[in-house]
Structure formats: structure tokens, C-alpha cells
Amino acid sequence: MTTSSAPRETHRTLLADFEARRPAALARAVSIVENHRAGFEQLLGALHPRLGRARRIGITGPPGAGKSTITTTLASLYRSAGLTAGIIAVDPTSPFTGGALLGDRIRMEAVALDEGIFIRSMATRGSLGGLAAGTREVADVLDGYGFDRILIETVGVGQSELDIARTADTTVVVLVPESGDSVQAMKAGLMEIADVFVVNKADRPDAERLRHEIEMTLGLRLGGSTMRNVPAHHGVDLKTLRNPAHAARKQAQNDSAGTWTPPVLATIADRGEGIEALAAALDRHFDYLSRSGMLEARRRERLRERVVEAVERRMRQRLWGDAEIAAWVDAQLPALEAGTLTPFAVADTLLARNAGRLTQ
């Protein structure tokens, strides 16, 4: 089976309306892509040449950290600067009903009627990486439509939200003083994916302590690179040696540095405090990515992963959607149970028997 690259006739009118920037066409295109309806790949193919203009910003962190409020106030700030923003808010899917509350849309009511802002709530549908399966593809639709900024808010499940680092140009990790053992949580992966840290609800007790803990951890990570090639007892900043947190804060403020050290910002999002500083940090990080070549590298890797995803999806459809193959696998189960066959041998035989299906 082959897939034509030309858009279906039913999508030509949709693309014309899309070109005219009609909101109804955008909403319909998002629905087609999100639900993988007939022709979604052709639609994405038509939009592909337009991609790369939008900045994609991921906002992640534990539940209750204020991610929706930060996303909303950040979008409002961009609108006041004359920029447009597309928001993808991912909500968890119920393991019992399969549905999702999609409450982020409710929490973003303040900006929902702004013509320069588009909000799409998506259910994870069982995906465990903090994003819905079609998040990247929906982001492509928003990019192709011409939004200046795309804000992607993850589901808020904590330690498993690593997909966002492969989806966004810049990843913001939001924490609050009540996050619990914050350092332990950071060790689980958040520390590695963050380009910018935000301590939200900074008017609460222990907010400054949390900021210090994060900066201390960043400073310890800097450690060797900070002191590398420095002669013993000469030119050493003793304050840096005694206080890794100070070293991290100083490095984060150095815009001309050859490497990026995540700044740790304080916000009170429901009052709008600290959001301008966050937007400025996002701009600095994008400038760093552009200067260093990391932006091109990240986006190129994202394209590579999209190819892998497309191949895996087509292989699943062609193999597991075939009744004959399913019956053949069932026929191997007795030998597997008896231990005379291994799953790996069955897999090798299955691929050898059905190589033609994978190239049709």
C-alpha cells in the first residue's frame, strides 16, 4: 500500500481556508491531525514546507505547580507585544472511562476569546511521557498556520515528562515550595531537561530555599567545568568554591557564555509577577540556541524522530492490522508456551515472511 503525497480533494478547500487564516479551518485541521483521520498525513505534508517559524516552548512540572496560569499569563504577555500564540494543553486520560476532563481549557478562560490565541486541549490517551501521542503533529499545524509562539503544557505527572524535551525548543520546569523532596524529584530527570527553572508561588514559605536548592544542584553540576584549566591557588574565586549556588546564578546571568546554565526564576503567576522576566529568559535561551547551532541540531533531531515515528506507525498498521498475520502469531503460541520457540525467533520469522507487506 502506498500513500500519496497529494492532499485529498476534500482537503483542498480546507487548505485554502487555512491559507486565509480562518479559525474554523485551523480547528478542523487540528482535529483531523489529532485523531489521525483519513488524509491526515497528506495534510501534514502540505504544511511541512512552512514549519520552523514558530518558537516551541514546553512548560512542565508536577501537578498543582501553576503551569496553566503561567501558560495563560505568558500568552497574554505575548499578545500585548503583538505576537500570536497557540496553546496545546495536555490533560490525563481516565484509566476507567478513557475520557479526559480537559480542565486546562477551563483554567485558560481569560484568554480563550482572544483572536490571536488558539487553545487546544488534548488527552494523553495512555501515553506515558507527559504528552499526547499527536502533540508534535498538532504543533506542526499551529506552526504552519503562522503562530509566533507555541506553548505546550504537559499533563503534570512529574518524573515521566521527558517527551517535552524532544518536542520543544525551550523547556520550562515549574516547581513550587510544596513540591516535596524537590532535589530528589530533580534527580529523576527534570534536572536534565530544564532550560529554565521557575519557582512559582514565590510568596509562600520556603520558596527562596527551593531556589537555592536548585541553584546549588546546578552549581555542583557546573563544578568541573567551572574550575577546569584554572591554575591552583591563582585566579580562583573563593566565593565560587564555597558557594556553588552563587556560581550557578552568576553563570546563568552571563549571556555571552559559551554554554547555557538554566536560570532559576521566581514568579507569582496569578498576580502576573515574574512573567516578564520569564519571557526575557526564553528570548535569551532562543538567542543562545541560534548562536550556538543548537537550535538547528534540536530541530534536525526532531525531524529524525518524526521519520522514525512515521515508519513505526506504518509498520504497526500493516502488520497488526492483517488478520492473516494475527492468526499466524496465534498459531505460534503453543510452541512459545512449551519453550521450543522464543519470542525473538517468532519475530524474526514474522518479519522474513512479511517483508513484502512492509514495502508495498
C-alpha positions as CSV (number, residue, x, y, z in Angstrom):
1,M,0.0,0.0,0.0
2,T,1.4,3.4,-0.9
3,T,0.4,6.8,0.4
4,S,0.0,9.7,-2.0
5,S,1.7,12.9,-1.1
6,A,-1.0,15.0,-2.7
7,P,-3.8,16.3,-0.5
8,R,-7.2,14.8,-0.9
9,E,-9.7,16.8,-2.8
10,T,-11.8,17.2,0.4
11,H,-8.7,18.9,2.0
12,R,-8.1,21.4,-0.8
13,T,-10.9,23.6,0.3
14,L,-9.7,23.2,3.9
15,L,-6.1,24.2,2.9
16,A,-7.5,27.3,1.0
17,D,-9.3,28.4,4.2
18,F,-6.2,27.6,6.2
19,E,-4.2,29.9,3.9
20,A,-6.8,32.6,4.5
21,R,-6.3,32.1,8.3
22,R,-9.9,31.2,9.0
23,P,-10.1,29.9,12.6
24,A,-12.7,27.3,11.7
25,A,-10.2,25.8,9.2
26,L,-7.5,25.7,11.9
27,A,-9.7,23.9,14.3
28,R,-10.8,21.4,11.7
29,A,-7.2,20.7,10.6
30,V,-6.1,20.2,14.2
31,S,-9.0,17.7,14.7
32,I,-8.1,15.8,11.6
33,V,-4.4,15.5,12.6
34,E,-5.0,14.8,16.3
35,N,-7.4,12.0,15.6
36,H,-5.4,10.6,12.6
37,R,-8.4,10.8,10.3
38,A,-8.2,9.8,6.7
39,G,-5.8,12.1,4.8
40,F,-4.0,13.5,7.9
41,E,-0.6,12.6,6.6
42,Q,-1.3,14.4,3.3
43,L,-2.5,17.4,5.2
44,L,0.7,17.5,7.3
45,G,2.7,17.0,4.1
46,A,1.2,20.1,2.6
47,L,2.1,22.1,5.7
48,H,5.6,20.8,6.1
49,P,7.4,23.4,4.0
50,R,6.1,26.2,6.3
51,L,7.5,24.7,9.5
52,G,10.2,26.3,11.6
53,R,8.9,29.8,12.1
54,A,7.3,29.4,15.5
55,R,9.2,29.1,18.7
56,R,8.0,26.0,20.6
57,I,8.0,26.4,24.4
58,G,7.3,23.4,26.7
59,I,6.0,24.0,30.2
60,T,6.2,21.1,32.6
61,G,6.3,20.2,36.2
62,P,4.3,18.4,38.9
63,P,0.5,18.8,39.3
64,G,-0.6,22.0,41.1
65,A,2.6,24.0,40.2
66,G,0.6,26.6,38.3
67,K,1.6,25.6,34.8
68,S,-1.8,26.6,33.3
69,T,-1.6,30.0,35.0
70,I,1.9,30.6,33.8
71,T,0.9,29.5,30.3
72,T,-2.0,31.9,30.3
73,T,-0.2,34.9,31.6
74,L,2.8,34.2,29.2
75,A,0.4,34.1,26.3
76,S,-1.2,37.3,27.4
77,L,2.2,39.0,27.6
78,Y,3.0,37.8,24.0
79,R,-0.3,39.2,22.8
80,S,0.5,42.6,24.4
81,A,3.7,42.5,22.4
82,G,1.8,42.0,19.2
83,L,2.6,38.3,18.9
84,T,0.2,35.4,18.4
85,A,0.2,32.2,20.5
86,G,-1.0,28.7,20.0
87,I,-1.5,26.7,23.2
88,I,-1.6,22.9,23.5
89,A,-2.7,21.8,26.9
90,V,-2.4,18.1,27.6
91,D,-4.7,16.5,30.2
92,P,-4.6,13.0,31.6
93,T,-6.9,10.3,30.3
94,S,-9.1,8.5,32.8
95,P,-8.0,4.8,33.1
96,F,-11.6,3.9,33.9
97,T,-13.7,5.8,31.3
98,G,-11.0,6.6,28.7
99,G,-12.1,10.2,28.8
100,A,-10.4,13.4,30.0
101,L,-11.6,16.4,31.9
102,L,-9.7,18.8,29.7
103,G,-9.7,21.3,32.6
104,D,-6.8,23.3,31.2
105,R,-9.2,24.9,28.7
106,I,-11.4,26.0,31.6
107,R,-8.5,27.4,33.5
108,M,-7.4,29.4,30.5
109,E,-10.8,31.1,30.1
110,A,-9.2,34.5,30.5
111,V,-7.5,34.3,27.0
112,A,-9.8,31.8,25.3
113,L,-11.7,34.6,23.4
114,D,-8.6,36.4,22.1
115,E,-8.5,36.1,18.3
116,G,-4.7,35.9,18.4
117,I,-4.7,32.9,20.8
118,F,-5.8,29.4,19.9
119,I,-6.2,26.7,22.6
120,R,-6.3,23.0,22.1
121,S,-6.8,20.6,24.9
122,M,-5.6,17.1,24.3
123,A,-6.0,13.8,26.2
124,T,-2.9,11.6,26.7
125,R,-4.9,8.5,25.6
126,G,-2.5,6.3,27.5
127,S,0.8,8.0,26.5
128,L,3.2,7.9,29.5
129,G,5.6,10.7,28.5
130,G,3.6,13.7,29.7
131,L,2.3,14.4,26.2
132,A,-0.5,13.1,23.9
133,A,0.6,10.9,21.0
134,G,-0.3,13.6,18.4
135,T,1.2,16.6,20.2
136,R,4.1,17.1,17.8
137,E,1.8,16.9,14.8
138,V,-0.7,19.4,16.3
139,A,2.2,21.7,17.0
140,D,3.1,21.4,13.3
141,V,-0.4,22.5,12.3
142,L,-0.1,25.6,14.6
143,D,3.3,26.3,13.2
144,G,2.1,26.0,9.7
145,Y,-0.8,28.3,10.5
146,G,1.7,31.0,11.4
147,F,1.6,31.4,15.2
148,D,4.6,33.2,16.6
149,R,4.8,31.1,19.8
150,I,3.5,27.6,20.5
151,L,3.1,26.9,24.3
152,I,2.9,23.2,25.1
153,E,1.7,22.4,28.7
154,T,2.3,18.8,29.7
155,V,0.0,16.7,31.7
156,G,1.8,17.2,35.0
157,V,2.7,13.7,36.1
158,G,6.1,14.6,37.4
159,Q,9.0,12.3,36.7
160,S,8.0,10.8,33.3
161,E,7.5,14.1,31.5
162,L,10.6,13.8,29.3
163,D,8.9,13.8,25.9
164,I,8.6,17.6,26.1
165,A,12.4,18.0,25.8
166,R,12.2,16.3,22.4
167,T,9.2,18.4,21.3
168,A,10.1,22.0,22.4
169,D,12.9,24.4,21.5
170,T,12.9,25.5,25.1
171,T,11.7,23.6,28.2
172,V,10.5,25.4,31.3
173,V,10.3,23.3,34.5
174,V,7.8,24.8,37.1
175,L,8.1,23.9,40.7
176,V,6.5,25.2,43.9
177,P,7.7,25.1,47.5
178,E,5.2,22.3,48.2
179,S,6.7,20.1,45.6
180,G,8.1,17.9,48.4
181,D,11.6,16.5,48.1
182,S,12.4,18.7,45.2
183,V,16.0,17.7,44.9
184,Q,15.0,14.0,44.7
185,A,12.5,14.8,42.0
186,M,15.1,16.7,40.0
187,K,17.4,13.7,40.1
188,A,14.8,11.7,38.4
189,G,15.2,13.7,35.2
190,L,13.7,17.1,35.4
191,M,17.2,18.5,36.1
192,E,18.4,17.2,32.8
193,I,15.5,18.6,30.6
194,A,15.2,22.1,32.0
195,D,16.4,25.1,30.1
196,V,14.7,27.4,32.5
197,F,13.5,26.8,36.1
198,V,10.6,28.6,37.6
199,V,9.7,28.6,41.3
200,N,6.1,29.6,41.2
201,K,4.0,30.8,44.2
202,A,7.2,32.5,45.3
203,D,5.3,34.4,48.1
204,R,4.9,31.1,50.0
205,P,7.3,29.9,52.7
206,D,10.4,28.1,51.6
207,A,10.3,29.4,48.1
208,E,13.7,31.0,48.4
209,R,15.1,27.8,49.9
210,L,13.8,25.9,46.9
211,R,15.5,28.3,44.5
212,H,18.7,27.9,46.5
213,E,18.5,24.1,46.3
214,I,18.1,24.2,42.6
215,E,20.9,26.6,42.1
216,M,23.1,24.6,44.4
217,T,22.4,21.5,42.3
218,L,23.2,23.4,39.2
219,G,26.4,24.7,40.7
220,L,27.5,21.3,41.7
221,R,26.9,20.1,38.1
222,L,29.0,23.1,36.8
223,G,31.7,22.0,39.3
224,G,34.4,20.6,37.0
225,S,33.7,22.9,34.1
226,T,33.8,25.9,36.3
227,M,37.3,25.0,37.7
228,R,38.7,23.3,34.7
229,N,42.1,24.7,33.5
230,V,42.3,27.1,36.4
231,P,45.8,27.1,38.0
232,A,45.9,26.0,41.6
233,H,45.7,28.9,44.1
234,H,45.7,31.5,41.3
235,G,42.7,33.3,39.9
236,V,40.3,31.2,41.9
237,D,37.1,32.9,43.1
238,L,36.8,31.6,46.6
239,K,33.1,32.6,46.7
240,T,32.6,30.1,43.8
241,L,34.4,27.4,45.7
242,R,32.4,27.9,48.8
243,N,29.0,28.6,47.2
244,P,28.0,26.5,44.1
245,A,24.6,28.2,44.1
246,H,26.3,31.6,43.6
247,A,28.4,30.2,40.8
248,A,25.2,28.9,39.0
249,R,23.4,32.2,39.4
250,K,26.4,34.1,38.1
251,Q,26.8,31.8,35.2
252,A,23.1,32.0,34.3
253,Q,23.3,35.7,34.1
254,N,26.3,35.6,31.7
255,D,24.6,36.0,28.3
256,S,27.9,35.7,26.5
257,A,28.8,32.3,27.9
258,G,29.5,29.5,25.5
259,T,27.2,27.2,27.4
260,W,23.8,27.6,28.8
261,T,23.1,27.5,32.6
262,P,19.4,27.4,33.4
263,P,18.3,30.5,35.3
264,V,16.1,29.9,38.3
265,L,13.3,32.5,38.3
266,A,10.7,33.3,40.9
267,T,7.1,34.0,39.8
268,I,3.7,34.6,41.4
269,A,1.8,33.7,38.2
270,D,-1.7,34.5,39.5
271,R,-0.6,38.1,40.0
272,G,1.5,38.2,36.8
273,E,4.7,38.8,38.8
274,G,7.9,37.5,37.2
275,I,6.3,36.6,33.9
276,E,8.2,39.4,32.0
277,A,11.5,38.0,33.4
278,L,10.5,34.6,32.3
279,A,9.7,35.8,28.7
280,A,13.1,37.6,28.7
281,A,14.8,34.3,29.8
282,L,13.0,32.5,27.0
283,D,14.3,35.0,24.5
284,R,17.9,34.7,25.8
285,H,17.7,30.9,25.5
286,F,16.4,31.1,21.9
287,D,19.2,33.5,21.1
288,Y,21.7,31.1,22.6
289,L,20.3,28.2,20.7
290,S,20.6,30.2,17.4
291,R,24.1,31.4,18.1
292,S,25.4,28.0,19.2
293,G,23.9,26.0,16.4
294,M,21.8,24.0,19.0
295,L,18.5,25.2,17.5
296,E,19.3,23.6,14.2
297,A,20.6,20.5,15.9
298,R,17.5,20.1,18.1
299,R,15.1,20.7,15.2
300,R,17.0,18.3,13.0
301,E,16.8,15.6,15.6
302,R,13.1,16.3,15.9
303,L,12.7,15.6,12.2
304,R,14.7,12.4,12.5
305,E,12.4,11.2,15.3
306,R,9.3,12.1,13.2
307,V,10.6,9.9,10.5
308,V,11.1,7.0,13.0
309,E,7.6,7.6,14.3
310,A,6.0,7.5,10.9
311,V,7.8,4.3,10.0
312,E,6.8,2.6,13.2
313,R,3.2,3.7,12.8
314,R,3.0,2.3,9.3
315,M,4.7,-0.9,10.3
316,R,2.2,-1.4,13.1
317,Q,-0.7,-0.7,10.8
318,R,0.5,-3.1,8.0
319,L,1.5,-5.9,10.3
320,W,-1.0,-5.9,13.2
321,G,-3.9,-4.8,11.1
322,D,-3.7,-8.0,9.0
323,A,-5.9,-10.9,10.1
324,E,-3.7,-13.5,8.4
325,I,-0.7,-12.3,10.4
326,A,-2.7,-12.3,13.7
327,A,-3.8,-15.9,13.0
328,W,-0.2,-16.9,12.3
329,V,1.0,-15.4,15.6
330,D,-1.7,-17.2,17.5
331,A,-0.5,-20.5,15.9
332,Q,2.9,-20.0,17.4
333,L,1.7,-19.6,20.9
334,P,1.7,-23.3,21.9
335,A,5.4,-23.6,20.9
336,L,6.1,-20.4,22.8
337,E,4.4,-21.8,25.9
338,A,6.3,-25.1,25.6
339,G,9.6,-23.2,25.4
340,T,10.5,-24.7,22.0
341,L,10.2,-21.2,20.4
342,T,11.3,-17.8,21.7
343,P,9.6,-14.5,21.0
344,F,12.7,-13.3,19.2
345,A,12.6,-16.3,16.8
346,V,9.0,-15.7,16.1
347,A,9.6,-12.0,15.4
348,D,12.5,-12.8,13.0
349,T,10.3,-15.4,11.2
350,L,7.4,-13.0,11.0
351,L,9.4,-10.2,9.5
352,A,11.0,-12.6,7.0
353,R,7.6,-13.9,5.9
354,N,6.1,-10.5,5.6
355,A,8.9,-8.4,4.2
356,G,6.8,-7.7,1.1
357,R,4.0,-6.1,3.1
358,L,6.4,-3.6,4.6
359,T,7.4,-2.3,1.2
360,Q,4.0,-2.3,-0.5
